[in-house]
Amino acid sequence: MAGTVGYFDIGARDKDKMSAFYQAVFDWKATPYGPNSNQMDTQTGEGINGAITALGHEPHNYVMIYMTVDSIEESLEKISANGGSTVIGPIDIPGGSARFAWFKDPEGNMLGLWQQSQN
């Protein structure tokens, strides 16, 4: 599972307005998920699903891809050892279904790590 691109997140000031846009353009299905996000089901049976998120602070506009990993801590150690850096996290998703972290690669690109709960 290590390194599989498994999730996306699109930042917005207004998550409901942005979700409506993606529903109208691509027929994605939005489901409220916590106070700041709408889960987005691409309804294709291919690719990955993700979320539209309004953080309530900068950055408002971003696109984040997440690599699915078995251990965020181990991955962050490897990132650091190879010239990258941790930006935020690990952070637990409300409800305990998963955890995430953001990191920068050696060139400054920001990406995410996603770890499913072991429940």
N, C-alpha and C positions, 0 to 999 in steps of 0.2 A: 504494500500500500504506500510505501514511502515515496513522496514526490509526485503522486498522481494529482493533476489539477482537478479539484473536486468541488469547487464552490466559487461563486463570484459575489461581489457586493458593489452596488452602484450608489454613490453618495448623492444626497439631494437636500435642499432646504425644506421641501414639502414632499414627503414620501408618498402621500396619496395622489398628488398631482402627477408625480413621476410614474407611479405605478399605473395610473390610468393611461398615460402615454404609451408605456410598453404593452399594456393590454390591447389598446387600440391598434398599434402598429404590428405587433407580433402574435397577438392572441395568447399572451402569457396570462396565467391566473394568479391573482394576488390574494394572499391570506394574511391578516394581521398577525404579527409576531412580536409581542412585547410592546412597550410604549413608543419605540423608535424605529421599528422595522416592519416591512411587509415581506413575507416569504414570496418568492416568485417561482412558479412552476412553469417551465417552458412548454410543457405538455407535448413534447416531441418524442419522448422515449429514447432520445439520443442526447449526447452532451451532458451538461451539468445544469443544475438549478442554482438559485442564489437568492439575493435579497436587494431591496431598495431600502436604504437606511438614512434617516435624518439624525445626525449625531447631536444637533443642537449647538454646535460650535465648529470652528474650522477643523479640518477641511470640510467644506460643504459639498464640493464637487470633486469626486474621485472615482476611479474604477480600480477595484482590488481583486486580484485572483489569489486563491488559496491553494496551497499544496497540502494534500492530506498526508499526515505523518502519524507514526505510532506513538511518538513521544515528542512533545514540543520542547521540553527541556534539552533532550539530547540533540535535537535539530538546531536549537539556538546555540548550543555549545559548538557544533560543527560550523555553523555560520560564522561565529566569532573567530574560531580557529583559522578560518579561510578568508578573512578580511572583511566580512560583513558585520553588521551590528543590529542589536535589538532596538526597536523603536517603542513598542508597547507590548505588554503581556508577559506571561500568559494571563488571559482573562476568561473566566467561566461564562458561558452563555446562560441567561436566565432559564431556569428549569433544569439545568444540569445536563443537557443533551450533548454538549460539546464544549471545547475550549478553542481560543484562537490567540495568535500573536502576530504582530507586524514586524518586519525586519527590512533592512536595507542591504542590498548586495554591494560588492566593492565599488560599483560605479554609481551608487546612490539611488538605484531603482527600488521603490518600496513594493513589497510583496507580503503575502500572508501565509501563515501556517494554520492548519485546521486539524484538530484531534477529536474524534468521536469519543464519547464517554464509554467506559468499559463496563457499564451496568448490564 
